Amino acid sequence: MHSCDLNVSINKLSKIEGHADLDIEIRDGKVGKVDLRVVENKRFYEQEVKGKPAMAVPQLVSHICGTCSIAHLTACTEAVEKTLGVQISPQTLILRKLTMYSLMIRDHALHLYFFVAPDLFGVDSALDLAESQKELVHDALHIKEAGNNLSTLIAGRSVHAMFEQVGGFAKIPDETKIPAMIEELKSIRAAVIRLCDIFLNCDWVLKRKTNFVAIATKDFSYLEGVIKTSAGEVINEENYWDHLHSVVIPYSQAAAFEFEGKEYMVGALARLNLNKEALHADTKRDLAKHLAVFPSDNIYHNNLAQAIEILHSIDHSIELLSTTKFKKEELAKPARMTGEGVGVIEAPRGTLYYWLGIDEGKVRYANLVIPTAQNLINMRSDVREAVVEICADPSASSGQAAAEQGQKLWEEKIKKEVEKIIRAYDPCMSCASHFLRINWV
Protein backbone atom coordinates (compact mmCIF):
# COMPACT_ATOMS: atom_id res chain seq x y z
CA MET A 1 0.00 0.00 0.00
CA HIS A 2 1.25 3.47 -0.88
CA SER A 3 2.11 5.39 2.29
CA CYS A 4 2.39 8.97 1.00
CA ASP A 5 -0.10 11.74 1.66
CA LEU A 6 -1.24 13.56 -1.44
CA ASN A 7 -2.22 17.07 -2.42
CA VAL A 8 -3.55 16.69 -5.93
CA SER A 9 -5.84 19.09 -7.78
CA ILE A 10 -7.80 18.24 -10.91
CA ASN A 11 -9.18 21.51 -12.15
CA LYS A 12 -11.87 19.96 -14.30
CA LEU A 13 -13.21 16.67 -15.54
CA SER A 14 -14.68 17.09 -18.99
CA LYS A 15 -17.19 14.90 -20.77
CA ILE A 16 -19.88 14.82 -18.10
CA GLU A 17 -23.00 16.95 -18.01
CA GLY A 18 -23.00 19.76 -15.48
CA HIS A 19 -20.91 20.83 -12.54
CA ALA A 20 -19.65 18.75 -9.60
CA ASP A 21 -16.79 18.66 -7.10
CA LEU A 22 -15.15 15.67 -5.49
CA ASP A 23 -13.15 15.80 -2.26
CA ILE A 24 -11.03 12.76 -1.38
CA GLU A 25 -8.94 12.47 1.76
CA ILE A 26 -6.03 10.01 1.77
CA ARG A 27 -3.75 9.52 4.75
CA ASP A 28 -0.89 7.01 4.73
CA GLY A 29 -2.42 5.35 1.72
CA LYS A 30 -5.81 4.91 3.37
CA VAL A 31 -8.92 6.44 1.87
CA GLY A 32 -10.92 8.58 4.27
CA LYS A 33 -13.51 11.11 3.20
CA VAL A 34 -15.06 10.87 -0.27
CA ASP A 35 -17.47 13.75 -0.88
CA LEU A 36 -19.17 13.95 -4.29
CA ARG A 37 -20.82 17.35 -4.55
CA VAL A 38 -23.21 18.69 -7.15
CA VAL A 39 -22.48 22.41 -7.30
CA GLU A 40 -25.06 23.55 -9.84
CA ASN A 41 -27.19 26.45 -8.68
CA LYS A 42 -30.52 25.21 -7.38
CA ARG A 43 -33.26 25.89 -9.92
CA PHE A 44 -36.38 25.42 -7.79
CA TYR A 45 -38.60 23.82 -10.45
CA GLU A 46 -40.72 22.14 -7.80
CA GLN A 47 -41.55 25.60 -6.47
CA GLU A 48 -41.80 27.26 -9.87
CA VAL A 49 -44.60 25.02 -11.14
CA LYS A 50 -46.85 25.70 -8.14
CA GLY A 51 -49.96 27.57 -9.25
CA LYS A 52 -49.23 26.99 -12.94
CA PRO A 53 -51.88 25.46 -15.24
CA ALA A 54 -51.30 21.72 -15.14
CA MET A 55 -51.74 21.30 -18.89
CA ALA A 56 -48.81 23.69 -19.50
CA VAL A 57 -46.42 22.34 -16.87
CA PRO A 58 -44.91 19.48 -18.99
CA GLN A 59 -43.51 21.98 -21.48
CA LEU A 60 -42.19 24.10 -18.62
CA VAL A 61 -40.31 21.28 -16.89
CA SER A 62 -38.83 20.07 -20.17
CA HIS A 63 -36.48 23.03 -19.75
CA ILE A 64 -34.94 21.43 -16.67
CA CYS A 65 -32.59 19.66 -19.07
CA GLY A 66 -31.82 20.24 -22.72
CA THR A 67 -30.49 16.82 -23.62
CA CYS A 68 -33.15 15.05 -21.52
CA SER A 69 -35.98 17.46 -22.26
CA ILE A 70 -38.10 14.71 -23.83
CA ALA A 71 -37.76 12.56 -20.71
CA HIS A 72 -39.00 15.35 -18.42
CA LEU A 73 -41.76 16.26 -20.86
CA THR A 74 -42.95 12.65 -21.05
CA ALA A 75 -42.77 11.87 -17.33
CA CYS A 76 -44.63 15.05 -16.39
CA THR A 77 -47.21 14.52 -19.14
CA GLU A 78 -47.87 11.04 -17.80
CA ALA A 79 -48.22 12.41 -14.26
CA VAL A 80 -50.75 15.04 -15.38
CA GLU A 81 -52.73 12.43 -17.32
CA LYS A 82 -52.90 10.01 -14.42
CA THR A 83 -53.83 12.80 -12.01
CA LEU A 84 -56.66 14.09 -14.20
CA GLY A 85 -57.90 10.75 -15.53
CA VAL A 86 -56.82 11.32 -19.14
CA GLN A 87 -57.07 8.10 -21.18
CA ILE A 88 -54.63 8.20 -24.08
CA SER A 89 -55.15 6.26 -27.30
CA PRO A 90 -53.07 3.31 -28.51
CA GLN A 91 -51.66 5.56 -31.23
CA THR A 92 -50.54 8.13 -28.66
CA LEU A 93 -48.69 5.41 -26.77
CA ILE A 94 -46.93 4.33 -29.98
CA LEU A 95 -45.92 7.93 -30.73
CA ARG A 96 -44.67 8.31 -27.18
CA LYS A 97 -42.56 5.16 -27.50
CA LEU A 98 -41.05 6.46 -30.74
CA THR A 99 -40.32 9.78 -29.05
CA MET A 100 -38.50 8.01 -26.21
CA TYR A 101 -36.55 5.87 -28.68
CA SER A 102 -35.39 8.99 -30.51
CA LEU A 103 -34.09 10.33 -27.19
CA MET A 104 -32.26 7.12 -26.33
CA ILE A 105 -30.57 6.92 -29.73
CA ARG A 106 -29.14 10.43 -29.69
CA ASP A 107 -28.47 10.69 -25.94
CA HIS A 108 -26.67 7.36 -25.63
CA ALA A 109 -24.69 8.13 -28.79
CA LEU A 110 -23.58 11.44 -27.29
CA HIS A 111 -22.37 9.72 -24.13
CA LEU A 112 -20.66 6.73 -25.71
CA TYR A 113 -18.97 8.37 -28.68
CA PHE A 114 -18.15 11.81 -27.31
CA PHE A 115 -17.72 11.21 -23.56
CA VAL A 116 -16.44 7.63 -23.24
CA ALA A 117 -14.69 6.83 -26.53
CA PRO A 118 -11.83 9.30 -25.90
CA ASP A 119 -10.92 7.30 -22.77
CA LEU A 120 -10.95 4.08 -24.76
CA PHE A 121 -8.52 5.44 -27.32
CA GLY A 122 -6.36 7.47 -24.93
CA VAL A 123 -7.19 10.96 -26.18
CA ASP A 124 -8.70 14.03 -24.58
CA SER A 125 -11.54 14.69 -27.00
CA ALA A 126 -13.60 13.03 -29.71
CA LEU A 127 -12.14 15.64 -32.05
CA ASP A 128 -8.77 13.95 -31.58
CA LEU A 129 -10.21 10.81 -33.16
CA ALA A 130 -10.93 12.49 -36.50
CA GLU A 131 -7.84 11.02 -38.18
CA SER A 132 -7.07 7.81 -36.28
CA GLN A 133 -10.70 6.65 -35.92
CA LYS A 134 -12.41 8.31 -38.87
CA GLU A 135 -15.05 5.59 -39.25
CA LEU A 136 -15.94 5.85 -35.56
CA VAL A 137 -16.49 9.61 -35.83
CA HIS A 138 -18.64 9.15 -38.92
CA ASP A 139 -20.67 6.50 -37.12
CA ALA A 140 -21.18 8.86 -34.19
CA LEU A 141 -22.47 11.68 -36.33
CA HIS A 142 -24.78 9.46 -38.39
CA ILE A 143 -26.31 7.75 -35.36
CA LYS A 144 -26.86 10.98 -33.49
CA GLU A 145 -28.35 12.58 -36.61
CA ALA A 146 -30.76 9.67 -37.04
CA GLY A 147 -31.96 10.08 -33.46
CA ASN A 148 -32.48 13.81 -34.02
CA ASN A 149 -34.35 13.17 -37.26
CA LEU A 150 -36.64 10.61 -35.65
CA SER A 151 -37.41 13.04 -32.84
CA THR A 152 -38.17 15.84 -35.30
CA LEU A 153 -40.46 13.58 -37.36
CA ILE A 154 -42.43 12.29 -34.37
CA ALA A 155 -42.29 15.05 -31.77
CA GLY A 156 -41.53 18.21 -33.76
CA ARG A 157 -38.01 18.91 -32.46
CA SER A 158 -35.09 16.97 -31.01
CA VAL A 159 -34.90 19.33 -28.01
CA HIS A 160 -37.98 20.76 -26.25
CA ALA A 161 -40.35 18.82 -28.51
CA MET A 162 -43.61 20.57 -29.40
CA PHE A 163 -46.04 17.87 -30.55
CA GLU A 164 -46.24 15.68 -27.42
CA GLN A 165 -48.97 17.07 -25.18
CA VAL A 166 -51.30 15.99 -22.40
CA GLY A 167 -53.82 13.66 -24.03
CA GLY A 168 -52.01 13.02 -27.28
CA PHE A 169 -49.92 14.59 -30.03
CA ALA A 170 -50.73 17.91 -31.64
CA LYS A 171 -49.55 16.63 -35.01
CA ILE A 172 -49.01 13.20 -36.51
CA PRO A 173 -45.90 12.26 -38.52
CA ASP A 174 -45.73 13.24 -42.18
CA GLU A 175 -46.36 9.88 -43.86
CA THR A 176 -44.30 10.88 -46.91
CA LYS A 177 -41.19 11.08 -44.69
CA ILE A 178 -41.62 7.76 -42.89
CA PRO A 179 -40.02 5.51 -45.58
CA ALA A 180 -36.86 7.61 -45.61
CA MET A 181 -36.74 7.54 -41.81
CA ILE A 182 -37.00 3.76 -41.82
CA GLU A 183 -34.15 3.50 -44.32
CA GLU A 184 -32.01 5.88 -42.28
CA LEU A 185 -32.53 3.77 -39.16
CA LYS A 186 -31.67 0.60 -41.07
CA SER A 187 -28.51 2.24 -42.42
CA ILE A 188 -27.02 2.80 -38.95
CA ARG A 189 -27.64 -0.69 -37.53
CA ALA A 190 -24.21 -1.98 -38.58
CA ALA A 191 -22.50 1.01 -36.96
CA VAL A 192 -24.34 0.40 -33.68
CA ILE A 193 -23.31 -3.25 -33.72
CA ARG A 194 -19.71 -2.13 -34.17
CA LEU A 195 -20.18 0.12 -31.15
CA CYS A 196 -21.53 -2.81 -29.13
CA ASP A 197 -18.46 -4.85 -30.11
CA ILE A 198 -16.17 -2.08 -28.85
CA PHE A 199 -17.75 -2.10 -25.40
CA LEU A 200 -18.04 -5.89 -25.25
CA ASN A 201 -14.27 -6.09 -25.76
CA CYS A 202 -13.49 -3.29 -23.30
CA ASP A 203 -11.46 -4.70 -20.40
CA TRP A 204 -12.43 -2.12 -17.78
CA VAL A 205 -13.69 -3.77 -14.59
CA LEU A 206 -15.11 -2.45 -11.35
CA LYS A 207 -17.37 -5.01 -9.71
CA ARG A 208 -19.34 -4.22 -6.59
CA LYS A 209 -22.61 -5.68 -5.37
CA THR A 210 -25.50 -3.24 -5.32
CA ASN A 211 -29.28 -3.21 -5.80
CA PHE A 212 -30.39 -2.46 -9.34
CA VAL A 213 -33.76 -0.77 -9.86
CA ALA A 214 -35.66 -0.22 -13.12
CA ILE A 215 -39.06 -0.32 -14.81
CA ALA A 216 -39.67 -3.67 -16.49
CA THR A 217 -41.90 -3.35 -19.57
CA LYS A 218 -43.23 -5.93 -22.02
CA ASP A 219 -41.43 -4.37 -24.98
CA PHE A 220 -38.53 -2.49 -23.34
CA SER A 221 -40.21 0.79 -24.30
CA TYR A 222 -39.22 2.76 -21.16
CA LEU A 223 -42.93 3.38 -20.50
CA GLU A 224 -45.66 1.65 -18.51
CA GLY A 225 -44.56 -1.33 -16.47
CA VAL A 226 -43.74 -2.38 -12.95
CA ILE A 227 -40.64 -1.39 -11.02
CA LYS A 228 -38.36 -4.33 -10.28
CA THR A 229 -35.19 -4.64 -8.25
CA SER A 230 -32.37 -7.17 -8.29
CA ALA A 231 -33.23 -7.81 -4.62
CA GLY A 232 -36.55 -9.28 -5.77
CA GLU A 233 -39.09 -6.50 -5.13
CA VAL A 234 -41.88 -5.81 -7.62
CA ILE A 235 -43.48 -2.38 -7.12
CA ASN A 236 -46.30 -0.56 -8.87
CA GLU A 237 -45.15 2.76 -10.31
CA GLU A 238 -47.43 4.82 -8.08
CA ASN A 239 -45.87 3.24 -4.97
CA TYR A 240 -42.23 3.98 -5.87
CA TRP A 241 -41.93 6.90 -3.45
CA ASP A 242 -42.88 4.63 -0.53
CA HIS A 243 -39.56 2.79 -0.96
CA LEU A 244 -37.31 5.83 -1.35
CA HIS A 245 -35.53 7.78 1.34
CA SER A 246 -34.21 11.25 0.59
CA VAL A 247 -30.71 11.84 1.98
CA VAL A 248 -29.58 15.40 2.62
CA ILE A 249 -25.97 15.93 1.54
CA PRO A 250 -24.86 19.06 3.40
CA TYR A 251 -21.97 19.79 1.07
CA SER A 252 -24.01 19.33 -2.15
CA GLN A 253 -26.69 21.26 -3.99
CA ALA A 254 -28.51 18.00 -4.80
CA ALA A 255 -30.15 15.57 -2.43
CA ALA A 256 -29.48 11.87 -2.88
CA PHE A 257 -31.73 8.85 -2.43
CA GLU A 258 -31.61 5.43 -0.85
CA PHE A 259 -33.90 2.51 -1.68
CA GLU A 260 -35.18 0.77 1.44
CA GLY A 261 -32.38 2.51 3.35
CA LYS A 262 -29.58 1.30 1.06
CA GLU A 263 -27.68 2.62 -1.94
CA TYR A 264 -28.85 1.47 -5.36
CA MET A 265 -28.33 2.06 -9.06
CA VAL A 266 -30.68 3.03 -11.88
CA GLY A 267 -29.92 3.31 -15.60
CA ALA A 268 -29.15 1.16 -18.62
CA LEU A 269 -27.20 -1.44 -16.64
CA ALA A 270 -30.13 -1.88 -14.27
CA ARG A 271 -32.56 -2.19 -17.19
CA LEU A 272 -30.47 -4.86 -18.94
CA ASN A 273 -29.94 -6.76 -15.70
CA LEU A 274 -33.67 -6.85 -14.95
CA ASN A 275 -35.43 -6.84 -18.31
CA LYS A 276 -33.17 -8.00 -21.17
CA GLU A 277 -35.66 -10.64 -22.34
CA ALA A 278 -38.03 -7.84 -23.37
CA LEU A 279 -35.62 -6.46 -25.98
CA HIS A 280 -36.62 -6.55 -29.64
CA ALA A 281 -36.20 -9.92 -31.34
CA ASP A 282 -33.82 -8.50 -33.96
CA THR A 283 -31.66 -6.98 -31.25
CA LYS A 284 -31.50 -10.25 -29.34
CA ARG A 285 -30.64 -12.15 -32.51
CA ASP A 286 -27.73 -9.91 -33.52
CA LEU A 287 -26.38 -9.23 -30.02
CA ALA A 288 -26.67 -12.67 -28.41
CA LYS A 289 -23.03 -12.74 -27.27
CA HIS A 290 -23.30 -9.21 -25.89
CA LEU A 291 -26.45 -10.00 -23.93
CA ALA A 292 -24.81 -13.06 -22.39
CA VAL A 293 -22.82 -10.61 -20.23
CA PHE A 294 -25.97 -9.65 -18.29
CA PRO A 295 -26.83 -9.64 -15.46
CA SER A 296 -23.56 -7.93 -14.54
CA ASP A 297 -22.28 -6.07 -11.49
CA ASN A 298 -19.45 -4.41 -13.44
CA ILE A 299 -20.25 -0.69 -13.47
CA TYR A 300 -18.48 -0.26 -16.80
CA HIS A 301 -21.06 -2.51 -18.45
CA ASN A 302 -23.41 0.47 -18.22
CA ASN A 303 -21.65 1.61 -21.40
CA LEU A 304 -22.32 -1.70 -23.14
CA ALA A 305 -25.93 -1.62 -21.93
CA GLN A 306 -26.44 1.82 -23.46
CA ALA A 307 -25.04 0.63 -26.79
CA ILE A 308 -27.45 -2.32 -26.78
CA GLU A 309 -30.33 0.03 -25.99
CA ILE A 310 -29.49 2.10 -29.08
CA LEU A 311 -29.95 -0.96 -31.29
CA HIS A 312 -33.19 -1.94 -29.56
CA SER A 313 -34.52 1.61 -30.00
CA ILE A 314 -33.69 1.44 -33.70
CA ASP A 315 -35.23 -2.00 -34.21
CA HIS A 316 -38.49 -1.29 -32.41
CA SER A 317 -38.79 2.10 -34.14
CA ILE A 318 -38.43 0.42 -37.53
CA GLU A 319 -41.17 -2.04 -36.59
CA LEU A 320 -43.55 0.63 -35.28
CA LEU A 321 -43.02 2.94 -38.25
CA SER A 322 -43.48 0.06 -40.68
CA THR A 323 -46.69 -1.29 -39.16
CA THR A 324 -48.59 1.78 -37.96
CA LYS A 325 -50.95 3.88 -40.07
CA PHE A 326 -51.10 7.18 -38.26
CA LYS A 327 -54.30 9.22 -38.28
CA LYS A 328 -55.24 12.61 -36.91
CA GLU A 329 -56.75 12.37 -33.42
CA GLU A 330 -58.21 14.87 -31.00
CA LEU A 331 -56.42 15.26 -27.69
CA ALA A 332 -58.02 13.14 -24.96
CA LYS A 333 -59.82 15.28 -22.38
CA PRO A 334 -59.43 15.23 -18.58
CA ALA A 335 -62.11 13.45 -16.58
CA ARG A 336 -61.53 15.80 -13.62
CA MET A 337 -59.43 18.82 -12.70
CA THR A 338 -58.39 17.90 -9.15
CA GLY A 339 -56.38 14.97 -7.81
CA GLU A 340 -52.95 13.42 -7.30
CA GLY A 341 -50.99 11.22 -9.66
CA VAL A 342 -47.60 9.78 -10.46
CA GLY A 343 -45.70 9.51 -13.74
CA VAL A 344 -42.69 7.19 -13.91
CA ILE A 345 -40.58 6.50 -16.99
CA GLU A 346 -37.08 5.30 -17.79
CA ALA A 347 -34.96 8.27 -18.85
CA PRO A 348 -31.54 7.63 -20.45
CA ARG A 349 -29.86 7.72 -17.02
CA GLY A 350 -32.53 5.79 -15.14
CA THR A 351 -35.92 5.94 -13.47
CA LEU A 352 -37.51 9.41 -13.54
CA TYR A 353 -40.37 10.06 -11.12
CA TYR A 354 -42.98 12.85 -11.08
CA TRP A 355 -45.64 13.18 -8.37
CA LEU A 356 -48.17 15.97 -8.86
CA GLY A 357 -51.03 17.37 -6.83
CA ILE A 358 -53.51 19.40 -8.88
CA ASP A 359 -56.40 21.57 -7.64
CA GLU A 360 -58.92 23.01 -10.10
CA GLY A 361 -56.49 22.57 -12.97
CA LYS A 362 -53.50 24.19 -11.28
CA VAL A 363 -50.48 22.48 -9.73
CA ARG A 364 -50.60 22.48 -5.93
CA TYR A 365 -47.28 20.66 -5.43
CA ALA A 366 -44.71 18.68 -7.37
CA ASN A 367 -42.16 16.10 -6.29
CA LEU A 368 -39.41 15.11 -8.73
CA VAL A 369 -36.88 12.29 -8.33
CA ILE A 370 -34.06 12.56 -10.88
CA PRO A 371 -31.98 9.52 -11.98
CA THR A 372 -28.58 11.04 -11.20
CA ALA A 373 -29.75 11.96 -7.68
CA GLN A 374 -30.66 8.29 -7.17
CA ASN A 375 -27.19 7.23 -8.32
CA LEU A 376 -25.16 9.71 -6.28
CA ILE A 377 -24.57 7.51 -3.22
CA ASN A 378 -23.77 4.44 -5.30
CA MET A 379 -21.44 6.50 -7.50
CA ARG A 380 -19.62 7.82 -4.46
CA SER A 381 -19.17 4.27 -3.13
CA ASP A 382 -17.77 3.12 -6.47
CA VAL A 383 -15.25 5.97 -6.46
CA ARG A 384 -14.18 5.00 -2.96
CA GLU A 385 -13.84 1.33 -3.95
CA ALA A 386 -11.69 2.19 -6.96
CA VAL A 387 -9.36 4.42 -4.94
CA VAL A 388 -9.05 1.78 -2.21
CA GLU A 389 -8.06 -0.81 -4.83
CA ILE A 390 -5.44 1.52 -6.28
CA CYS A 391 -4.04 2.27 -2.84
CA ALA A 392 -3.77 -1.45 -2.10
CA ASP A 393 -1.98 -2.20 -5.38
CA PRO A 394 1.78 -2.71 -4.72
CA SER A 395 2.57 -1.54 -8.24
CA ALA A 396 1.16 1.89 -7.37
CA SER A 397 4.29 2.63 -5.32
CA SER A 398 7.85 2.55 -6.59
CA GLY A 399 9.48 2.69 -3.18
CA GLN A 400 11.33 5.32 -1.19
CA ALA A 401 14.14 5.59 -3.75
CA ALA A 402 11.72 6.85 -6.36
CA ALA A 403 9.03 8.21 -4.08
CA GLU A 404 8.40 11.37 -6.03
CA GLN A 405 8.05 9.57 -9.33
CA GLY A 406 5.94 6.84 -7.74
CA GLN A 407 3.62 9.35 -6.14
CA LYS A 408 3.07 11.09 -9.46
CA LEU A 409 2.19 7.83 -11.17
CA TRP A 410 -0.16 6.97 -8.34
CA GLU A 411 -1.91 10.32 -8.60
CA GLU A 412 -2.35 9.99 -12.35
CA LYS A 413 -3.80 6.51 -12.01
CA ILE A 414 -6.32 7.70 -9.44
CA LYS A 415 -7.31 10.65 -11.61
CA LYS A 416 -7.85 8.45 -14.63
CA GLU A 417 -9.91 5.81 -12.83
CA VAL A 418 -12.09 8.32 -10.98
CA GLU A 419 -12.92 10.09 -14.23
CA LYS A 420 -13.79 6.82 -15.98
CA ILE A 421 -16.06 5.67 -13.17
CA ILE A 422 -18.03 8.89 -12.99
CA ARG A 423 -18.40 8.96 -16.75
CA ALA A 424 -19.61 5.35 -16.77
CA TYR A 425 -22.69 6.50 -14.85
CA ASP A 426 -23.30 9.15 -17.52
CA PRO A 427 -24.35 11.59 -14.78
CA CYS A 428 -26.44 14.63 -15.64
CA MET A 429 -25.51 17.26 -13.09
CA SER A 430 -27.13 19.75 -15.46
CA CYS A 431 -26.96 20.58 -19.13
CA ALA A 432 -24.55 23.47 -18.66
CA SER A 433 -20.78 23.33 -19.24
CA HIS A 434 -19.14 20.09 -18.19
CA PHE A 435 -16.57 19.90 -15.47
CA LEU A 436 -15.81 18.23 -12.22
CA ARG A 437 -13.26 19.70 -9.82
CA ILE A 438 -11.48 17.28 -7.51
CA ASN A 439 -9.81 18.59 -4.36
CA TRP A 440 -7.38 16.07 -2.88
CA VAL A 441 -6.68 16.58 0.83
C-alpha positions, 0 to 999 in steps of 0.5 A: 500500500502506498504510504504517502499523503497527497495534495492533488488538484484536478481543475476539471473533468470534462465529458460529463453533463454539469458541474460537480466537485469531489473531495477525497482524503487520503492519509498514509495510503488509506482512503478517508472522506469521499465527498461527491458534490453537485455544485449547480445552482438550485433551480427550484422547479418544484416551487416554480410550477406551483400555481401553474396550469397543469396542462402547461407544466410538462412543457415548462419542466422540459427546460430542466434539461436540454439533452433530456428534455423529452424525458421530463416532458414525457414523465410530467405529461404522464403524471398530469394524465394520471392525475386528471384521468386522461385516457390516451389512445393506442396511437398516442402510446406508440408515438410516445414510444417512438419519441423516447426511442429517438431520445435514447438513440441520440443521448446514448450516442452522445455519451458513448462516442463523445464522452467515453470513446476518448478514454478508450482510445487514450485521447482528450476529445472526440475531435482527436479521433478524427484522423485515427478513428475516422469511421468511428467519428462518422458512425457517431455523427450518423447515429446521433443525426438519425436520433435527431431526425426521428425526434423531429419527425415524431415530436416536432423537435429533437430538443424541447419537442412541441407535438407531445402534449397531455392527451395526445400529439398535436400533429401526426408524422408526415407519412411521406417522410416515414419511408426515408426515416426507416431507411435511415434507421436501417442504415445505422444498424451496422454502426451500432453493432460495431459500437456494441463490439467495442464495449463488449471487448473493453477490459475495464472492470469495477465489480461491486454488489448493489441493488439495481432498480428499473421499470420492467416493460413488455417491450422495453419501451421505457414506459408503462410497467412495474418497477423491479429490483435485483433484490426481488421487489416488484413495485407498482409505479405509483408506490415507488416513493414509498420505498425511497428515502431522501438523503440530505448531503450538506456539502451538495446542492442536490439531495441523494436517495436510498432505496429501502435505506440502502444505496442502489443504481438506476440506468441502462445497466439496471434495465439490462440486468432486470429486463433484457428478455423484453428487448426486440427480437432482432436486437436479441438475434444480432447481439446474443453474445453481448447479452450473455454478459448480463446480469452484470455487477461491473459498473463499466457494463453500463456503457455496453448496456447503453449501446445495446439500448441504441440498437433496440430503439432502432429495431423497435422504431423500424417495426412501429413505423413500418406497421402503424398507419397514423391518423389525426386524433383529437387530444383526450380530455381530462375526466376531472381537474383535481387529484394526485398522480404519479408519472414514472418512466425510464430516462436515459440515465434511469428511473424518472419520477414525477408526483403531482397534486392538482387543484382546479387545474392548477399544480398544488405541489410537485415532487421530482426524483431525478436519476442522477440523484438516485445514483449519487450515493452508489457513485460515491461508493464506487469511487471509494472502492476504486481508490481503495483498490489503487491504494492497495496495489503494490505496483502503485508505489515505486518505493522510497528511492523513487518516491516522487516519481511513484507518487506522481504515477499513483496520482495519475492513475487515481485521476484516470480511474475516478474520471472513468467511473463517474463517466460510466454513470453518464451523470447529468448534473445539469446541461450546462458546461461540463466539469468536475473539480477534484480537491485532494486533501 
